[in-house]
């Protein structure tokens, strides 16, 4: 999930990010179902609240939320 959130954090998953993620999935031995799940998650809008909740530094979390508003 962290890789998905990081890729989506700027509001766009570009081809380079997509290729990197798919490559990492292949390296890890992900099957078709797992790969499809990740691709589906990448297609969904970014859940800002989930990203903010995962940031260990509260000031960093607030800064990210302000930037996305």
Backbone as XML, in Angstrom:
<?xml version="1.0"?>
<chain id="A" units="angstrom">
  <residue number="1" name="UNK">
    <atom name="N" x="0.814" y="-1.196" z="0.000"/>
    <atom name="CA" x="0.000" y="0.000" z="0.000"/>
    <atom name="C" x="0.861" y="1.265" z="0.000"/>
  </residue>
  <residue number="2" name="UNK">
    <atom name="N" x="1.996" y="1.218" z="0.665"/>
    <atom name="CA" x="2.853" y="2.401" z="0.724"/>
    <atom name="C" x="3.338" y="2.799" z="-0.662"/>
  </residue>
  <residue number="3" name="UNK">
    <atom name="N" x="3.697" y="1.818" z="-1.481"/>
    <atom name="CA" x="4.168" y="2.112" z="-2.830"/>
    <atom name="C" x="3.048" y="2.728" z="-3.658"/>
  </residue>
  <residue number="4" name="UNK">
    <atom name="N" x="1.833" y="2.250" z="-3.467"/>
    <atom name="CA" x="0.682" y="2.786" z="-4.194"/>
    <atom name="C" x="0.437" y="4.231" z="-3.777"/>
  </residue>
  <residue number="5" name="UNK">
    <atom name="N" x="0.426" y="4.487" z="-2.473"/>
    <atom name="CA" x="0.196" y="5.844" z="-1.974"/>
    <atom name="C" x="1.294" y="6.788" z="-2.435"/>
  </residue>
  <residue number="6" name="UNK">
    <atom name="N" x="2.534" y="6.323" z="-2.424"/>
    <atom name="CA" x="3.639" y="7.176" z="-2.868"/>
    <atom name="C" x="3.504" y="7.526" z="-4.343"/>
  </residue>
  <residue number="7" name="UNK">
    <atom name="N" x="3.142" y="6.550" z="-5.152"/>
    <atom name="CA" x="2.982" y="6.805" z="-6.585"/>
    <atom name="C" x="1.852" y="7.788" z="-6.854"/>
  </residue>
  <residue number="8" name="UNK">
    <atom name="N" x="0.806" y="7.722" z="-6.043"/>
    <atom name="CA" x="-0.372" y="8.570" z="-6.262"/>
    <atom name="C" x="-0.282" y="9.923" z="-5.555"/>
  </residue>
  <residue number="9" name="UNK">
    <atom name="N" x="0.731" y="10.106" z="-4.715"/>
    <atom name="CA" x="0.780" y="11.291" z="-3.853"/>
    <atom name="C" x="0.844" y="12.610" z="-4.615"/>
  </residue>
  <residue number="10" name="UNK">
    <atom name="N" x="1.354" y="12.598" z="-5.831"/>
    <atom name="CA" x="1.394" y="13.841" z="-6.604"/>
    <atom name="C" x="0.161" y="14.016" z="-7.480"/>
  </residue>
  <residue number="11" name="UNK">
    <atom name="N" x="-0.789" y="13.080" z="-7.337"/>
    <atom name="CA" x="-2.038" y="13.191" z="-8.073"/>
    <atom name="C" x="-2.036" y="12.503" z="-9.426"/>
  </residue>
  <residue number="12" name="UNK">
    <atom name="N" x="-0.905" y="11.882" z="-9.794"/>
    <atom name="CA" x="-0.817" y="11.237" z="-11.110"/>
    <atom name="C" x="0.189" y="10.094" z="-11.041"/>
  </residue>
  <residue number="13" name="UNK">
    <atom name="N" x="-0.184" y="8.945" z="-11.566"/>
    <atom name="CA" x="0.738" y="7.818" z="-11.691"/>
    <atom name="C" x="1.203" y="7.785" z="-13.135"/>
  </residue>
  <residue number="14" name="UNK">
    <atom name="N" x="2.475" y="8.136" z="-13.340"/>
    <atom name="CA" x="2.973" y="8.175" z="-14.718"/>
    <atom name="C" x="3.452" y="6.791" z="-15.159"/>
  </residue>
  <residue number="15" name="UNK">
    <atom name="N" x="3.838" y="6.692" z="-16.431"/>
    <atom name="CA" x="4.253" y="5.403" z="-16.995"/>
    <atom name="C" x="5.471" y="4.829" z="-16.271"/>
  </residue>
  <residue number="16" name="UNK">
    <atom name="N" x="6.412" y="5.679" z="-15.896"/>
    <atom name="CA" x="7.613" y="5.213" z="-15.197"/>
    <atom name="C" x="7.239" y="4.580" z="-13.865"/>
  </residue>
  <residue number="17" name="UNK">
    <atom name="N" x="6.376" y="5.259" z="-13.104"/>
    <atom name="CA" x="5.930" y="4.718" z="-11.816"/>
    <atom name="C" x="5.174" y="3.400" z="-12.009"/>
  </residue>
  <residue number="18" name="UNK">
    <atom name="N" x="4.308" y="3.359" z="-12.998"/>
    <atom name="CA" x="3.532" y="2.151" z="-13.268"/>
    <atom name="C" x="4.457" y="0.988" z="-13.624"/>
  </residue>
  <residue number="19" name="UNK">
    <atom name="N" x="5.440" y="1.244" z="-14.487"/>
    <atom name="CA" x="6.380" y="0.200" z="-14.876"/>
    <atom name="C" x="7.216" y="-0.278" z="-13.696"/>
  </residue>
  <residue number="20" name="UNK">
    <atom name="N" x="7.611" y="0.633" z="-12.833"/>
    <atom name="CA" x="8.379" y="0.259" z="-11.640"/>
    <atom name="C" x="7.552" y="-0.635" z="-10.733"/>
  </residue>
  <residue number="21" name="UNK">
    <atom name="N" x="6.315" y="-0.258" z="-10.504"/>
    <atom name="CA" x="5.441" y="-1.040" z="-9.627"/>
    <atom name="C" x="5.187" y="-2.427" z="-10.214"/>
  </residue>
  <residue number="22" name="UNK">
    <atom name="N" x="4.863" y="-2.490" z="-11.490"/>
    <atom name="CA" x="4.620" y="-3.788" z="-12.128"/>
    <atom name="C" x="5.896" y="-4.639" z="-12.091"/>
  </residue>
  <residue number="23" name="UNK">
    <atom name="N" x="7.041" y="-4.019" z="-12.308"/>
    <atom name="CA" x="8.307" y="-4.745" z="-12.235"/>
    <atom name="C" x="8.565" y="-5.320" z="-10.851"/>
  </residue>
  <residue number="24" name="UNK">
    <atom name="N" x="8.290" y="-4.533" z="-9.816"/>
    <atom name="CA" x="8.468" y="-5.010" z="-8.439"/>
    <atom name="C" x="7.513" y="-6.153" z="-8.131"/>
  </residue>
  <residue number="25" name="UNK">
    <atom name="N" x="6.301" y="-6.067" z="-8.640"/>
    <atom name="CA" x="5.351" y="-7.157" z="-8.446"/>
    <atom name="C" x="5.862" y="-8.442" z="-9.094"/>
  </residue>
  <residue number="26" name="UNK">
    <atom name="N" x="6.391" y="-8.320" z="-10.306"/>
    <atom name="CA" x="6.923" y="-9.489" z="-11.003"/>
    <atom name="C" x="8.118" y="-10.074" z="-10.252"/>
  </residue>
  <residue number="27" name="UNK">
    <atom name="N" x="9.010" y="-9.197" z="-9.758"/>
    <atom name="CA" x="10.168" y="-9.649" z="-8.982"/>
    <atom name="C" x="9.734" y="-10.412" z="-7.733"/>
  </residue>
  <residue number="28" name="UNK">
    <atom name="N" x="8.641" y="-9.958" z="-7.121"/>
    <atom name="CA" x="8.146" y="-10.578" z="-5.893"/>
    <atom name="C" x="7.345" y="-11.852" z="-6.168"/>
  </residue>
  <residue number="29" name="UNK">
    <atom name="N" x="7.110" y="-12.151" z="-7.439"/>
    <atom name="CA" x="6.362" y="-13.353" z="-7.778"/>
    <atom name="C" x="4.858" y="-13.213" z="-7.655"/>
  </residue>
  <residue number="30" name="UNK">
    <atom name="N" x="4.359" y="-11.985" z="-7.768"/>
    <atom name="CA" x="2.917" y="-11.760" z="-7.678"/>
    <atom name="C" x="2.188" y="-12.475" z="-8.812"/>
  </residue>
  <residue number="31" name="UNK">
    <atom name="N" x="1.047" y="-13.024" z="-8.483"/>
    <atom name="CA" x="0.249" y="-13.686" z="-9.516"/>
    <atom name="C" x="-0.670" y="-12.671" z="-10.199"/>
  </residue>
  <residue number="32" name="UNK">
    <atom name="N" x="-1.423" y="-13.111" z="-11.167"/>
    <atom name="CA" x="-2.297" y="-12.223" z="-11.939"/>
    <atom name="C" x="-3.325" y="-11.533" z="-11.057"/>
  </residue>
  <residue number="33" name="UNK">
    <atom name="N" x="-3.902" y="-12.264" z="-10.118"/>
    <atom name="CA" x="-4.906" y="-11.675" z="-9.227"/>
    <atom name="C" x="-4.307" y="-10.560" z="-8.378"/>
  </residue>
  <residue number="34" name="UNK">
    <atom name="N" x="-3.120" y="-10.770" z="-7.851"/>
    <atom name="CA" x="-2.457" y="-9.744" z="-7.042"/>
    <atom name="C" x="-2.101" y="-8.529" z="-7.889"/>
  </residue>
  <residue number="35" name="UNK">
    <atom name="N" x="-1.587" y="-8.783" z="-9.090"/>
    <atom name="CA" x="-1.230" y="-7.685" z="-9.989"/>
    <atom name="C" x="-2.468" y="-6.874" z="-10.350"/>
  </residue>
  <residue number="36" name="UNK">
    <atom name="N" x="-3.564" y="-7.547" z="-10.656"/>
    <atom name="CA" x="-4.802" y="-6.847" z="-11.007"/>
    <atom name="C" x="-5.325" y="-6.021" z="-9.846"/>
  </residue>
  <residue number="37" name="UNK">
    <atom name="N" x="-5.179" y="-6.544" z="-8.615"/>
    <atom name="CA" x="-5.627" y="-5.793" z="-7.435"/>
    <atom name="C" x="-4.837" y="-4.494" z="-7.317"/>
  </residue>
  <residue number="38" name="UNK">
    <atom name="N" x="-3.522" y="-4.581" z="-7.467"/>
    <atom name="CA" x="-2.682" y="-3.381" z="-7.374"/>
    <atom name="C" x="-3.053" y="-2.381" z="-8.463"/>
  </residue>
  <residue number="39" name="UNK">
    <atom name="N" x="-3.234" y="-2.852" z="-9.681"/>
    <atom name="CA" x="-3.605" y="-1.953" z="-10.778"/>
    <atom name="C" x="-4.956" y="-1.294" z="-10.522"/>
  </residue>
  <residue number="40" name="UNK">
    <atom name="N" x="-5.877" y="-2.043" z="-9.928"/>
    <atom name="CA" x="-7.185" y="-1.483" z="-9.571"/>
    <atom name="C" x="-7.027" y="-0.392" z="-8.504"/>
  </residue>
  <residue number="41" name="UNK">
    <atom name="N" x="-6.191" y="-0.659" z="-7.504"/>
    <atom name="CA" x="-5.945" y="0.330" z="-6.453"/>
    <atom name="C" x="-5.299" y="1.592" z="-7.027"/>
  </residue>
  <residue number="42" name="UNK">
    <atom name="N" x="-4.407" y="1.415" z="-7.981"/>
    <atom name="CA" x="-3.760" y="2.571" z="-8.613"/>
    <atom name="C" x="-4.759" y="3.427" z="-9.383"/>
  </residue>
  <residue number="43" name="UNK">
    <atom name="N" x="-5.796" y="2.807" z="-9.898"/>
    <atom name="CA" x="-6.801" y="3.538" z="-10.674"/>
    <atom name="C" x="-7.754" y="4.345" z="-9.797"/>
  </residue>
  <residue number="44" name="UNK">
    <atom name="N" x="-7.826" y="4.007" z="-8.513"/>
    <atom name="CA" x="-8.727" y="4.722" z="-7.600"/>
    <atom name="C" x="-8.130" y="6.073" z="-7.214"/>
  </residue>
  <residue number="45" name="UNK">
    <atom name="N" x="-8.984" y="7.031" z="-6.848"/>
    <atom name="CA" x="-8.465" y="8.322" z="-6.373"/>
    <atom name="C" x="-7.654" y="8.142" z="-5.088"/>
  </residue>
  <residue number="46" name="UNK">
    <atom name="N" x="-6.709" y="9.034" z="-4.882"/>
    <atom name="CA" x="-5.881" y="9.007" z="-3.678"/>
    <atom name="C" x="-6.729" y="9.253" z="-2.444"/>
  </residue>
  <residue number="47" name="UNK">
    <atom name="N" x="-6.540" y="8.433" z="-1.427"/>
    <atom name="CA" x="-7.201" y="8.616" z="-0.134"/>
    <atom name="C" x="-6.265" y="9.441" z="0.741"/>
  </residue>
  <residue number="48" name="UNK">
    <atom name="N" x="-6.443" y="10.765" z="0.720"/>
    <atom name="CA" x="-5.555" y="11.680" z="1.439"/>
    <atom name="C" x="-5.540" y="11.362" z="2.925"/>
  </residue>
  <residue number="49" name="UNK">
    <atom name="N" x="-6.681" y="11.046" z="3.502"/>
    <atom name="CA" x="-6.733" y="10.738" z="4.928"/>
    <atom name="C" x="-5.877" y="9.527" z="5.278"/>
  </residue>
  <residue number="50" name="UNK">
    <atom name="N" x="-5.859" y="8.523" z="4.418"/>
    <atom name="CA" x="-5.042" y="7.333" z="4.671"/>
    <atom name="C" x="-3.556" y="7.671" z="4.588"/>
  </residue>
  <residue number="51" name="UNK">
    <atom name="N" x="-3.172" y="8.500" z="3.630"/>
    <atom name="CA" x="-1.770" y="8.903" z="3.518"/>
    <atom name="C" x="-1.357" y="9.714" z="4.733"/>
  </residue>
  <residue number="52" name="UNK">
    <atom name="N" x="-2.183" y="10.666" z="5.122"/>
    <atom name="CA" x="-1.877" y="11.504" z="6.284"/>
    <atom name="C" x="-1.745" y="10.645" z="7.537"/>
  </residue>
  <residue number="53" name="UNK">
    <atom name="N" x="-2.615" y="9.671" z="7.695"/>
    <atom name="CA" x="-2.562" y="8.798" z="8.867"/>
    <atom name="C" x="-1.267" y="7.988" z="8.908"/>
  </residue>
  <residue number="54" name="UNK">
    <atom name="N" x="-0.684" y="7.713" z="7.752"/>
    <atom name="CA" x="0.537" y="6.908" z="7.691"/>
    <atom name="C" x="1.811" y="7.721" z="7.890"/>
  </residue>
  <residue number="55" name="UNK">
    <atom name="N" x="1.708" y="9.050" z="7.880"/>
    <atom name="CA" x="2.887" y="9.901" z="8.044"/>
    <atom name="C" x="3.237" y="9.975" z="9.527"/>
  </residue>
  <residue number="56" name="UNK">
    <atom name="N" x="4.481" y="9.556" z="9.877"/>
    <atom name="CA" x="4.851" y="9.519" z="11.299"/>
    <atom name="C" x="5.030" y="10.898" z="11.937"/>
  </residue>
  <residue number="57" name="UNK">
    <atom name="N" x="5.292" y="11.904" z="11.128"/>
    <atom name="CA" x="5.517" y="13.251" z="11.643"/>
    <atom name="C" x="4.254" y="14.076" z="11.418"/>
  </residue>
  <residue number="58" name="UNK">
    <atom name="N" x="3.633" y="14.526" z="12.491"/>
    <atom name="CA" x="2.351" y="15.233" z="12.392"/>
    <atom name="C" x="2.461" y="16.507" z="11.559"/>
  </residue>
  <residue number="59" name="UNK">
    <atom name="N" x="3.573" y="17.227" z="11.666"/>
    <atom name="CA" x="3.727" y="18.442" z="10.866"/>
    <atom name="C" x="3.814" y="18.095" z="9.386"/>
  </residue>
  <residue number="60" name="UNK">
    <atom name="N" x="4.524" y="17.021" z="9.058"/>
    <atom name="CA" x="4.603" y="16.572" z="7.672"/>
    <atom name="C" x="3.236" y="16.179" z="7.146"/>
  </residue>
  <residue number="61" name="UNK">
    <atom name="N" x="2.439" y="15.547" z="7.993"/>
    <atom name="CA" x="1.086" y="15.147" z="7.597"/>
    <atom name="C" x="0.227" y="16.370" z="7.309"/>
  </residue>
  <residue number="62" name="UNK">
    <atom name="N" x="0.318" y="17.380" z="8.174"/>
    <atom name="CA" x="-0.466" y="18.594" z="7.955"/>
    <atom name="C" x="-0.014" y="19.319" z="6.684"/>
  </residue>
  <residue number="63" name="UNK">
    <atom name="N" x="1.282" y="19.337" z="6.454"/>
    <atom name="CA" x="1.823" y="19.988" z="5.256"/>
    <atom name="C" x="1.312" y="19.274" z="3.997"/>
  </residue>
  <residue number="64" name="UNK">
    <atom name="N" x="1.325" y="17.932" z="4.009"/>
    <atom name="CA" x="0.833" y="17.168" z="2.855"/>
    <atom name="C" x="-0.636" y="17.476" z="2.623"/>
  </residue>
  <residue number="65" name="UNK">
    <atom name="N" x="-1.434" y="17.485" z="3.679"/>
    <atom name="CA" x="-2.870" y="17.745" z="3.536"/>
    <atom name="C" x="-3.107" y="19.141" z="2.949"/>
  </residue>
  <residue number="66" name="UNK">
    <atom name="N" x="-2.347" y="20.150" z="3.420"/>
    <atom name="CA" x="-2.506" y="21.517" z="2.898"/>
    <atom name="C" x="-2.143" y="21.576" z="1.418"/>
  </residue>
  <residue number="67" name="UNK">
    <atom name="N" x="-1.096" y="20.867" z="1.025"/>
    <atom name="CA" x="-0.666" y="20.871" z="-0.378"/>
    <atom name="C" x="-1.690" y="20.233" z="-1.292"/>
  </residue>
  <residue number="68" name="UNK">
    <atom name="N" x="-2.433" y="19.262" z="-0.787"/>
    <atom name="CA" x="-3.415" y="18.549" z="-1.596"/>
    <atom name="C" x="-4.749" y="19.279" z="-1.642"/>
  </residue>
  <residue number="69" name="UNK">
    <atom name="N" x="-4.927" y="20.303" z="-0.825"/>
    <atom name="CA" x="-6.221" y="21.012" z="-0.781"/>
    <atom name="C" x="-6.328" y="22.016" z="-1.892"/>
  </residue>
</chain>
